[in-house]
Amino acid sequence: MMTLNIDDDTASLLRQLSEQEHVSPAQLIKNLLSDYLEDLADAAAADAALAELTSGKEDTISLAEWGQQLNALEH
């Protein structure tokens, strides 16, 4: 269990949005926080992949080459 203190304006916006979304304010906060944390994890993974790519650790192929490899696997 966790307690969150927010200002009146933010609380009002939260209530409005929770009514629009037909969920409780608590559920809306859970959903928003979960989405935000997933986005942070995705961004960190993308940053790591870009770092590997720019360091030369990873090779790239064209979309056409990727399609050819995929077709070869299917046959």
Secondary structure, 3 states (H helix, E strand, C coil): CCCCCCCHHHHHHHHHHHHHHCCCHHHHHHHHHHHHHHHHHHHHHHHHHHHHHHHCCCCCCCHHHHHHHHHHHHC
